[in-house]
Amino acid sequence: MSRTSRFAPSPTGRLHLGHAWSAVQAHALARGDGATGGGRFLLRIEDIDQGRSRPEHVEAILADLAWLGIDHDGPAVFQSQRLALYAQALEQLKAQGLVYPCFCTRADIAREVAASASAPHGSDGPVYPGTCRSLSEAVRAERLAGEPHAWRIDMARAVAGAGPLTWHDAGAGTVIADPAAQGDVVLARKDAGVSYHLAVTVDDAAQGVTDVVRGRDLFAATHVHRLLQALLDLPTPDYHHHPLLVGSDGARLAKRHGAPTLESMRLAGVDGRALAADLRAGRLPLGFALATA
Ligand code: GLU
């Protein structure tokens, strides 16, 4: 079967070596060892966060990929232009009674979590305490009319309705989906009308992605994506959660202060294609390693 993979950066900053590592693997999975032909490799710009996304980062991403010799099929797709598609998916979930509006601010949630003796935690910290889940229909309708709101999944109800789910991960094998641990995650942000979870699930299906290659930091998110696929009747791709690159201090590049950007390497005259070939062969530049966790 011909495979379709994608690279899906958020243009909220310049790319670093960890992104090159991810892009090279996604590209190689679809295209073999760099030759054209074979599968499809797509570029999706995940710019739903309009407050943090910048056109100059998009420009740099395109230049970085060209420098690495990573070509993509078709034009890059921008999530900011696909909001209608996500709204449609949200409507489907509303019709199933599986989402509810949430009026809480971050401060409201922090206060609620602090007041609770044993706030459950997901992969991203304490899960939403469920404050708005139990609003009466009347209060909900009144507040909906006048207050900014997000939409959250009613996780317990969604999980009960979907039944047991699994997905296949190249590293972990068959994984039993456990989205409940993530709590009532946001599917439509107050500011953006959609969230990462909903946009990425809808897009991977709409774009015919058969293989999702991304860092292990997103492994937990896949539990949620698998559930959304079941609820929206979408196919489940194969997942390849690769280990993250770390610096010599063991810290993740994304969080590591001063990690060199691909742009700085490009402008310094580093050979991008040679770098991509090294990464493809699993050879990391000096001072970088793969995280063991
Ligand atoms: N846009 C996400 C990021 O830059 C990646 C999403 C994905 O690969 O699923 O971290």
Residues whose N, C-alpha, C, O or C-beta is under 5 A from the ligand:
A	BS01	LIG	A8 P9 S10 E46 V200 V213 R214
